[in-house]
Amino acid sequence: MRALKPLIQLPRNFSNKPFLSPVHRGDITRMLVSKRCISTYTEEPDMRDFMEYMESLKNYEKSGVPKGAGTDSDEGFDLGRMRRLMDRLGNPQSKFKAVHIAGTKGKGSTAAFVSNILRAEGYSVGCYTSPHILSIRERMSLGKSGQPVSAKALNCLFHEVKQTLDQAIEDENGCLSHFEVLTAMAFTLFAKENVDISVVEAGLGGSRDATNIISHTGLAASVITTIGEEHLAALGGSLKSIALAKSGIIKQGRPLVLGGPFLPHIEAILRDKASSMSSPVISASDTGIGSIMKEVIVYKGRPCQSCDMRIQAEGDFKLFTELFDVNLSMLGRHQLQNAVTAACVALCLRDQGWRLSDESIRAGLENTYLLGRSQFLSAKEAEALGLSGATVLLDGAHTKESAKALMDMIQMTYPDTPLALVVAMANDKDHLGFARELLSGMQLEAVYLTEADIAGGKSRTTSPSLLRDCWIRASKELDINILHDEMAEYQELSKDQLSPAIILAAENSPLFSMRMVNQILRKRTGDGSGIIVVTGSLHIVSLVLASLQL
């Protein structure tokens, strides 16, 4: 990534914090007038027509998903309109095989692992995922290289199908959504490019998701990574209803790969559905399938976890492989589990006749790296953000489960290291549960609660002050000593004093917040040895990375 000047946003509640060296208002203003404020949805000129068209459609990533929308019920999304749209386009999804992946967490990483395994063997792969970090083109990667579709190709495809889209939108009374149209275009692109196989990440749930137009004849394998409480209202209000919704991707007679581990009654729901569909099952959490994380090393210039994997299945499948000293750039035990799940998918495909060697499985796992997932910025990138010498970690964790996984990963790679957090979250997340996990995780020095636009809009953004209230409540529940910016003691501190308590503050600008916590870390540690962690949403990660592109 090219590291240039950072984007600075003028905080709406700007003030000189009493215990920090202030960044002068004039300095920030001069930076602002010399730079254009960008959106994470800013795209190349070649895509202007396409992006304007997409912005005119209902976007549930931006507005939030209605209650019950992902359930297989009268309240659920109408999959019929997606089928009618695909009929108009000639059913391109029937022209290639697909690996269909659903799950609360891990589906994007698993999709990347599976895609890269297939590419390592020489297959042309179409991979469709969401959301994106910097460009909507990231959602569709193509061919043997795995590069995102070019802006020119995507815009050309749009003009080829625009008349069909216009007619479909008119016939559906304007009800076709941003995600439905984008999914239809991805499948049309994959068919046009004649990919050998596609790897498709479900958006919401499974049963009523737009991607679930893949038929059993086109399905190579379905994958369910995890079941958690995210999108509770949209998926029926319970873990059971979420499991039922995600089990909707299981198809008659087609194999199911489970990630897990799952609660026993949740796994029973998934296995019962598979049994009713005569679908053979392999679970990455079964006895006989194991993995060990041995050590963290530097490999190809990045921190990696060195792992061993052993997969031996004796149930519905007869599968076996052993891989030693696999170096994963995707850090954390949760990513190791995703890697094992992807290896199980590869073996499942091999069982069906796909050519996939152990060497390709290894290479695919080792070559997988995603923006915003356990991503450490380079020294040059940190310097471009005004954080010279700082260690900066970006991670899009946004649930209590992913918060725990983030803390476990940091403890594994940088044990007993002081941390400062910059957190922004969407308004439909479990803010309190997220705060509890991070407060109880490691040695926190400071937490700045901030905000970032969600999918280019503010309707799902949580205000910093509301986040602060949740963190104050979580700290009281955990009996953790904090000093927040509405306390008299906070205001009375001089810039040369720092309380031993965790500093907690609300600030509108994410990048300004990063500079503030960096100053706190430097004062607390004396040598800047701590880590600045930016988390809570992939959208705040996107904002930070977009600022490096200016």
FIMARKOL-821363 format. One record per residue (C-alpha): z negated, x, y. Coordinates in steps of 0.5 Angstrom, whole numbers. Layout:
BEGIN
REC/pz/px/py
REC/Z/X/Y .
...
***
This chain:
BEGIN
REC/pz/px/py
REC/0/0/0 .
REC/2/3/7 .
REC/-4/4/11 .
REC/-3/2/18 .
REC/-7/0/24 .
REC/-12/-6/23 .
REC/-12/-13/25 .
REC/-18/-15/29 .
REC/-20/-22/30 .
REC/-24/-24/36 .
REC/-31/-27/34 .
REC/-32/-34/37 .
REC/-39/-32/37 .
REC/-39/-25/39 .
REC/-45/-22/41 .
REC/-48/-15/41 .
REC/-53/-15/35 .
REC/-59/-12/37 .
REC/-60/-7/32 .
REC/-53/-4/32 .
REC/-48/0/36 .
REC/-44/-5/39 .
REC/-37/-6/39 .
REC/-35/-7/46 .
REC/-31/-14/48 .
REC/-26/-10/52 .
REC/-24/-5/46 .
REC/-23/-12/41 .
REC/-19/-15/47 .
REC/-15/-9/47 .
REC/-13/-9/40 .
REC/-12/-16/40 .
REC/-7/-16/45 .
REC/-3/-10/42 .
REC/-3/-14/35 .
REC/0/-20/33 .
REC/-5/-25/29 .
REC/-2/-26/22 .
REC/-3/-31/17 .
REC/-3/-30/10 .
REC/3/-34/9 .
REC/7/-30/14 .
REC/14/-29/10 .
REC/20/-25/11 .
REC/26/-28/15 .
REC/30/-29/9 .
REC/25/-34/7 .
REC/24/-38/13 .
REC/28/-44/11 .
REC/24/-44/4 .
REC/17/-44/7 .
REC/18/-49/13 .
REC/20/-54/7 .
REC/14/-52/3 .
REC/10/-53/9 .
REC/12/-60/10 .
REC/10/-62/3 .
REC/3/-64/1 .
REC/-1/-58/-1 .
REC/-8/-59/-5 .
REC/-10/-52/-5 .
REC/-10/-53/3 .
REC/-13/-60/3 .
REC/-17/-60/-3 .
REC/-16/-64/-10 .
REC/-18/-71/-10 .
REC/-23/-73/-15 .
REC/-21/-74/-22 .
REC/-14/-71/-20 .
REC/-14/-66/-26 .
REC/-17/-71/-31 .
REC/-12/-75/-37 .
REC/-14/-82/-34 .
REC/-12/-87/-29 .
REC/-14/-82/-23 .
REC/-10/-76/-25 .
REC/-4/-73/-23 .
REC/2/-77/-25 .
REC/6/-72/-30 .
REC/11/-77/-30 .
REC/14/-75/-23 .
REC/14/-68/-25 .
REC/18/-70/-32 .
REC/23/-74/-27 .
REC/24/-68/-23 .
REC/25/-63/-29 .
REC/30/-68/-31 .
REC/34/-68/-25 .
REC/34/-60/-25 .
REC/37/-60/-32 .
REC/30/-59/-36 .
REC/30/-51/-35 .
REC/23/-51/-38 .
REC/27/-52/-45 .
REC/31/-46/-44 .
REC/26/-41/-46 .
REC/19/-40/-50 .
REC/13/-40/-46 .
REC/5/-38/-47 .
REC/1/-43/-43 .
REC/-5/-41/-40 .
REC/-11/-45/-38 .
REC/-18/-44/-36 .
REC/-24/-44/-31 .
REC/-24/-36/-30 .
REC/-20/-30/-33 .
REC/-13/-34/-33 .
REC/-9/-30/-28 .
REC/-12/-23/-31 .
REC/-10/-25/-38 .
REC/-3/-28/-36 .
REC/-2/-21/-33 .
REC/-4/-17/-39 .
REC/0/-21/-43 .
REC/6/-21/-39 .
REC/5/-13/-39 .
REC/5/-12/-46 .
REC/11/-16/-47 .
REC/15/-12/-42 .
REC/12/-5/-45 .
REC/16/-8/-51 .
REC/22/-9/-47 .
REC/22/-16/-46 .
REC/25/-20/-40 .
REC/19/-24/-38 .
REC/18/-29/-33 .
REC/11/-30/-30 .
REC/8/-36/-26 .
REC/1/-35/-23 .
REC/-3/-38/-17 .
REC/-5/-37/-12 .
REC/-2/-31/-8 .
REC/-5/-25/-4 .
REC/0/-23/1 .
REC/7/-27/-1 .
REC/8/-33/-4 .
REC/13/-29/-8 .
REC/8/-26/-12 .
REC/7/-32/-16 .
REC/14/-31/-20 .
REC/15/-24/-23 .
REC/21/-23/-26 .
REC/25/-18/-32 .
REC/23/-12/-35 .
REC/20/-9/-29 .
REC/15/-15/-27 .
REC/17/-15/-19 .
REC/16/-21/-15 .
REC/22/-25/-14 .
REC/26/-22/-8 .
REC/26/-26/-2 .
REC/33/-27/-2 .
REC/34/-29/-9 .
REC/28/-35/-8 .
REC/31/-37/-1 .
REC/38/-38/-5 .
REC/35/-41/-11 .
REC/32/-46/-6 .
REC/39/-48/-2 .
REC/42/-49/-9 .
REC/36/-54/-11 .
REC/35/-57/-4 .
REC/39/-63/-5 .
REC/36/-65/-12 .
REC/29/-64/-9 .
REC/31/-68/-3 .
REC/33/-74/-7 .
REC/27/-73/-12 .
REC/22/-73/-6 .
REC/25/-79/-3 .
REC/25/-83/-10 .
REC/18/-81/-11 .
REC/16/-84/-4 .
REC/14/-77/-2 .
REC/9/-76/-7 .
REC/12/-69/-10 .
REC/7/-64/-8 .
REC/7/-56/-6 .
REC/5/-54/-13 .
REC/10/-59/-17 .
REC/16/-57/-13 .
REC/14/-49/-13 .
REC/13/-50/-21 .
REC/20/-53/-22 .
REC/23/-48/-18 .
REC/19/-42/-22 .
REC/22/-45/-28 .
REC/29/-46/-26 .
REC/29/-39/-24 .
REC/26/-37/-30 .
REC/32/-41/-34 .
REC/37/-38/-29 .
REC/35/-31/-30 .
REC/35/-32/-38 .
REC/28/-29/-39 .
REC/26/-28/-46 .
REC/19/-31/-45 .
REC/15/-34/-40 .
REC/8/-33/-38 .
REC/5/-39/-35 .
REC/-2/-40/-31 .
REC/-4/-47/-31 .
REC/-6/-49/-24 .
REC/-12/-55/-25 .
REC/-14/-57/-31 .
REC/-9/-57/-36 .
REC/-7/-65/-38 .
REC/-4/-67/-32 .
REC/-3/-60/-29 .
REC/5/-59/-27 .
REC/6/-54/-31 .
REC/4/-58/-37 .
REC/11/-61/-38 .
REC/12/-55/-43 .
REC/14/-58/-50 .
REC/11/-56/-57 .
REC/18/-54/-58 .
REC/18/-49/-52 .
REC/11/-47/-53 .
REC/10/-40/-56 .
REC/2/-40/-56 .
REC/-3/-44/-51 .
REC/-9/-40/-49 .
REC/-16/-43/-46 .
REC/-20/-37/-43 .
REC/-26/-40/-41 .
REC/-30/-46/-39 .
REC/-34/-47/-33 .
REC/-36/-52/-27 .
REC/-31/-50/-22 .
REC/-27/-56/-20 .
REC/-32/-61/-23 .
REC/-31/-67/-18 .
REC/-23/-66/-20 .
REC/-24/-65/-27 .
REC/-29/-71/-29 .
REC/-36/-68/-27 .
REC/-38/-65/-33 .
REC/-37/-59/-38 .
REC/-34/-64/-43 .
REC/-29/-67/-39 .
REC/-27/-60/-36 .
REC/-26/-58/-43 .
REC/-22/-64/-45 .
REC/-18/-63/-39 .
REC/-16/-56/-41 .
REC/-15/-58/-48 .
REC/-9/-62/-46 .
REC/-5/-56/-46 .
REC/-5/-55/-54 .
REC/1/-58/-57 .
REC/3/-60/-64 .
REC/3/-55/-69 .
REC/3/-49/-64 .
REC/-2/-44/-64 .
REC/-8/-44/-60 .
REC/-12/-37/-57 .
REC/-19/-38/-55 .
REC/-22/-33/-50 .
REC/-29/-35/-49 .
REC/-35/-34/-51 .
REC/-36/-42/-50 .
REC/-42/-46/-51 .
REC/-42/-49/-58 .
REC/-41/-56/-56 .
REC/-35/-54/-52 .
REC/-32/-50/-57 .
REC/-32/-55/-62 .
REC/-29/-60/-57 .
REC/-23/-55/-56 .
REC/-23/-54/-64 .
REC/-23/-61/-65 .
REC/-17/-62/-61 .
REC/-13/-56/-64 .
REC/-15/-59/-71 .
REC/-12/-66/-69 .
REC/-6/-63/-67 .
REC/-5/-59/-73 .
REC/-6/-52/-69 .
REC/-8/-46/-72 .
REC/-14/-42/-68 .
REC/-15/-35/-66 .
REC/-21/-34/-62 .
REC/-23/-27/-58 .
REC/-30/-28/-59 .
REC/-30/-29/-67 .
REC/-34/-25/-72 .
REC/-29/-19/-74 .
REC/-26/-19/-67 .
REC/-30/-14/-62 .
REC/-30/-9/-57 .
REC/-34/-3/-54 .
REC/-34/-1/-47 .
REC/-35/7/-47 .
REC/-35/10/-40 .
REC/-32/9/-33 .
REC/-27/15/-32 .
REC/-22/16/-27 .
REC/-15/15/-30 .
REC/-9/16/-26 .
REC/-13/16/-19 .
REC/-17/10/-21 .
REC/-23/8/-24 .
REC/-22/6/-31 .
REC/-27/3/-36 .
REC/-25/7/-43 .
REC/-26/2/-49 .
REC/-25/1/-56 .
REC/-22/-6/-59 .
REC/-22/-8/-66 .
REC/-18/-15/-68 .
REC/-19/-17/-75 .
REC/-17/-25/-76 .
REC/-18/-28/-83 .
REC/-18/-35/-82 .
REC/-12/-39/-79 .
REC/-8/-32/-78 .
REC/-8/-26/-82 .
REC/-8/-21/-76 .
REC/-11/-14/-75 .
REC/-10/-8/-70 .
REC/-15/-2/-68 .
REC/-14/1/-61 .
REC/-18/7/-59 .
REC/-19/10/-52 .
REC/-16/4/-48 .
REC/-16/6/-41 .
REC/-17/-1/-37 .
REC/-16/-1/-29 .
REC/-19/-8/-29 .
REC/-26/-7/-29 .
REC/-32/-10/-32 .
REC/-34/-13/-39 .
REC/-30/-20/-37 .
REC/-24/-16/-36 .
REC/-25/-13/-43 .
REC/-26/-20/-46 .
REC/-19/-22/-42 .
REC/-16/-16/-45 .
REC/-18/-17/-52 .
REC/-16/-25/-51 .
REC/-9/-22/-49 .
REC/-9/-17/-55 .
REC/-10/-23/-59 .
REC/-4/-27/-56 .
REC/0/-21/-57 .
REC/-2/-21/-65 .
REC/-1/-28/-65 .
REC/6/-27/-62 .
REC/8/-22/-67 .
REC/6/-26/-73 .
REC/11/-31/-71 .
REC/16/-26/-71 .
REC/16/-23/-64 .
REC/17/-15/-64 .
REC/10/-12/-61 .
REC/8/-6/-63 .
REC/1/-3/-62 .
REC/3/2/-57 .
REC/6/-3/-53 .
REC/0/-7/-53 .
REC/-4/-1/-51 .
REC/1/1/-45 .
REC/1/-7/-43 .
REC/-7/-7/-42 .
REC/-7/0/-39 .
REC/-1/-2/-34 .
REC/-5/-8/-31 .
REC/-8/-8/-24 .
REC/-8/-14/-20 .
REC/-10/-14/-12 .
REC/-16/-17/-10 .
REC/-20/-16/-17 .
REC/-25/-10/-17 .
REC/-20/-7/-12 .
REC/-23/-1/-9 .
REC/-19/1/-2 .
REC/-17/8/-2 .
REC/-20/13/4 .
REC/-14/12/8 .
REC/-14/4/8 .
REC/-22/4/9 .
REC/-20/9/15 .
REC/-15/4/18 .
REC/-20/-2/18 .
REC/-25/3/22 .
REC/-29/4/16 .
REC/-28/12/16 .
REC/-32/15/10 .
REC/-34/8/7 .
REC/-33/5/0 .
REC/-30/-2/0 .
REC/-29/-6/-6 .
REC/-25/-13/-5 .
REC/-26/-18/-11 .
REC/-24/-25/-10 .
REC/-30/-28/-14 .
REC/-32/-35/-12 .
REC/-36/-38/-18 .
REC/-43/-36/-20 .
REC/-40/-34/-26 .
REC/-35/-29/-23 .
REC/-41/-27/-18 .
REC/-45/-25/-24 .
REC/-39/-21/-27 .
REC/-38/-18/-20 .
REC/-45/-15/-20 .
REC/-45/-13/-27 .
REC/-38/-9/-26 .
REC/-42/-6/-20 .
REC/-48/-4/-24 .
REC/-43/-1/-29 .
REC/-39/3/-25 .
REC/-44/5/-19 .
REC/-51/4/-22 .
REC/-57/3/-17 .
REC/-52/4/-11 .
REC/-54/0/-4 .
REC/-49/-6/-3 .
REC/-47/-9/4 .
REC/-43/-16/3 .
REC/-38/-20/7 .
REC/-37/-27/4 .
REC/-33/-32/6 .
REC/-32/-39/1 .
REC/-28/-45/1 .
REC/-32/-51/2 .
REC/-31/-54/-5 .
REC/-35/-48/-9 .
REC/-42/-47/-11 .
REC/-45/-44/-5 .
REC/-52/-44/-7 .
REC/-51/-41/-14 .
REC/-46/-36/-12 .
REC/-52/-33/-7 .
REC/-57/-34/-12 .
REC/-53/-29/-17 .
REC/-51/-24/-12 .
REC/-58/-24/-9 .
REC/-61/-23/-15 .
REC/-56/-18/-18 .
REC/-57/-11/-14 .
REC/-60/-7/-8 .
REC/-57/-11/-3 .
REC/-58/-8/5 .
REC/-54/-13/9 .
REC/-50/-20/8 .
REC/-45/-22/13 .
REC/-43/-29/12 .
REC/-36/-31/15 .
REC/-30/-35/14 .
REC/-22/-34/12 .
REC/-17/-40/12 .
REC/-16/-43/6 .
REC/-8/-43/4 .
REC/-7/-42/11 .
REC/-11/-48/14 .
REC/-18/-49/16 .
REC/-20/-56/12 .
REC/-23/-52/6 .
REC/-26/-47/10 .
REC/-34/-46/10 .
REC/-37/-45/17 .
REC/-41/-38/17 .
REC/-47/-42/19 .
REC/-47/-47/13 .
REC/-46/-41/8 .
REC/-52/-37/12 .
REC/-57/-44/11 .
REC/-55/-43/3 .
REC/-57/-36/3 .
REC/-63/-37/6 .
REC/-65/-43/1 .
REC/-63/-38/-5 .
REC/-67/-32/-2 .
REC/-73/-37/-1 .
REC/-72/-40/-8 .
REC/-72/-32/-11 .
REC/-78/-30/-6 .
REC/-73/-25/-3 .
REC/-75/-22/3 .
REC/-69/-23/9 .
REC/-69/-22/16 .
REC/-63/-27/19 .
REC/-60/-28/26 .
REC/-64/-34/28 .
REC/-71/-31/27 .
REC/-74/-28/33 .
REC/-76/-22/29 .
REC/-69/-20/28 .
REC/-67/-21/36 .
REC/-73/-16/38 .
REC/-71/-11/33 .
REC/-68/-5/37 .
REC/-61/-2/35 .
REC/-65/4/32 .
REC/-70/0/28 .
REC/-68/-3/21 .
REC/-73/-8/18 .
REC/-74/-6/10 .
REC/-71/-14/9 .
REC/-64/-16/7 .
REC/-60/-17/14 .
REC/-57/-24/14 .
REC/-52/-26/19 .
REC/-47/-31/21 .
REC/-40/-28/24 .
REC/-33/-31/25 .
REC/-29/-25/24 .
REC/-29/-22/17 .
REC/-26/-15/20 .
REC/-32/-15/25 .
REC/-37/-16/20 .
REC/-34/-11/15 .
REC/-36/-6/21 .
REC/-43/-9/22 .
REC/-45/-8/15 .
REC/-42/-1/15 .
REC/-46/1/21 .
REC/-52/-2/17 .
REC/-51/2/11 .
REC/-50/8/15 .
REC/-57/7/18 .
REC/-60/5/12 .
REC/-57/11/7 .
REC/-56/16/12 .
REC/-50/19/9 .
REC/-46/12/8 .
REC/-47/12/1 .
REC/-47/5/0 .
REC/-41/0/-2 .
REC/-38/-5/2 .
REC/-36/-11/-2 .
REC/-32/-17/1 .
REC/-32/-23/-4 .
REC/-33/-30/-4 .
REC/-25/-32/-4 .
REC/-18/-29/-6 .
REC/-17/-31/1 .
REC/-22/-27/5 .
REC/-19/-21/0 .
REC/-12/-23/3 .
REC/-14/-23/10 .
REC/-16/-16/9 .
REC/-10/-13/5 .
REC/-6/-17/10 .
REC/-9/-13/16 .
REC/-7/-7/13 .
REC/1/-9/13 .
REC/1/-9/21 .
***
